[in-house]
Amino acid sequence: RRAARALPDRSRGVWPGSMPSPLNRVPLPALRAVEAVARTGSLRAAAAELGVTPGAVSQQVIRAERVLGRALFERTPAG
């Protein structure tokens, strides 16, 4: 007889022997904000595109950085 094999737990998106991606833990609004800032090059332009304030975009970027554990953008005095 063959031993029964354990099946992957697909409900959590985790396969045996694999680590879940940190990107799975970043909230979608934070990912959208990061993408918009990266593409447009500024918080103000990203905010206008997303229909929110620059402060809201900044908070979402900070949230993504905290989850990932690293800075995603270089901050300069010029913005």
Protein Blocks (a to p, Z undefined) as FASTA:
>chain_A
ZZddddddfknopaehiacdfklmpcfklmmmmmmmmmnopaklmmmmnopafklmmmmm
mmmmmmnopafbdcdfkZZ
